[in-house]
Amino acid sequence: MAAVRFDRLSLRDAGSREEILLLLEEALEAVSPGRVIREHVAREGASLRIGDETYPLAGRRVLLLGAGKASAAMAQELETILGDALTAGVVVTRYDYSVPTKRVRVYEGGHPLPDANGAAGAEAVRVLAQEAREEDLVLCLLSGGGSALLGLPVPGIDLEDLRELTGLLLSSGAAIEEVNAVRRHVTSLLGGGLAALLARAEAVSLLLSDVPHDRIEAIASGPTVPDPTTFRDAQEALRRLELWERVPRSVRERIEQGVAGAIPETPKPGDPLFARARAVLVGTNRTAVASLAGEGERRGFAVRTLGEPVVGETRAVGERLAGLGRDLARMGSREGLLVAGGETTVAVRGSGHGGRNQEVALAAAVALEGVAGVLVAALATDGTDGPTSAAGAIVDGKTARRARALGLDPKRALEENDSYPLLRATQDLLVTGPTRTNVADLFLVFGKSGNQSAKDLQ
């Protein structure tokens, strides 16, 4: 049985949707921190095997450093693997994502907006990194959420300025590349900053990817890898997003100094400080999608996988998924599943309450109103979709009608970015609590032709 379970008591028609829920739970288990670490790391006597490389343990300190929603659970598994070979460690995770550890100090902090607790954890990471010696082996555990949790501002920018900047970026609909380009140039540890502190030691980063195409510099904004972006990229991103005049003055001044060459750039590809650094992807969105597809085929569904990550504005993605569901129902000779992964963006127009996956699902529900035999699920693999208690939602052709019967307007809810109250009322929310993993989002579309009678998921 999968470790993460959906709350079936709060979900409409949970019994008839059981197979879909089980598929999603198995996908979450496939990218659980414990499993992905065990699949890539093993102690073999006096050595540690990481992927296809082996590292001696005798006569050296082993340190763990990390940040992200999965970092505490990753550290817990590595404590078990390393045993007495582990010297010390510090990781920073999101509130409620901590797990018990023995030798690793776990800090909890704010996400997506950095806060004082997270900054204290990032400072502890910085201090331990500075103590790393040439003979040490340092394992860096990085996952989604690490950008905010390692968001230690550079001198001259205070935490409140960084919070304001982050809020503006997140509400602007900026692509993750644009957000990261800015954050790397106003913080101390992102964009290769942590690697600079660890340059003397042997450092291996274990990365759980939450970004499209698994670009390692984008995972937690790349603390231990070269930064391909520049101060000018950061400036141009803010201008393109029409934020340049709105961000705090300290941020503008820092970026202007960088563009003028008055302060050093972040470490770039080819920098010798990365000579002893290595990065290993231990889990990705593709891992979860492959689990969904494989388990779906095992259960007898006709499965199709989208080859490219799902990206774009939430409402457009929801409408697209609904259309694909109608195609499955119309063309399939048996029950079909379409599975995909990715990460959408929300264009904030209203002041409602919701998350990107709930908004995708609500847009799909509006497009599917009155359509039988189609179901769409959108899930945040970290268990938290936006500032809500839900991980996403699972909708069908009845969702919008149920909302109207309850006096709610689905289209207005979309305009106001207010998906959570509506989907809670229709009992279509997916609730898991913290999953302690993060590989972006999963999308599942079920379609059943009208003459099929097994597995009635309506």
Secondary structure, 3 states (H helix, E strand, C coil): CCCCCCCCCCCCCCCCCHHHHHHHHHHHHHCCHHHHHHHHEEEECCEEEECCEEEECCCCCEEEEEECCCHHHHHHHHHHHHHHHCCEEEEEEECCCCCCCCCEEEEEECCCCCCHHHHHHHHHHHHHHHCCCCCCEEEEEEECCHHHHCCCECCCCCHHHHHHHHHHHHHCCCCHHHHHHHHHCCECCCCCHHHHHCCCCEEEEEEECCCHHHCCCCHHHCCCCCCCCCHHHHHHHHHHCCCCCCCCHHHHHHHHHHHCCCCCCCCCCCCHHHCCEEEEEEECHHHHHHHHHHHHHHCCCEEEECCCCECCEHHHHHHHHHHHHHHHHHHCCCCEEEEEEECCECCCCCCCCCCHHHHHHHHHHHHCCCCCCEEEEEEECCCCCCCCCCCEEEEECCHHHHHHHCCCCHHHHHHCCCHHHHHHHCCCEECCCCCCCCCCEEEEEEECCCCCCCCCCC
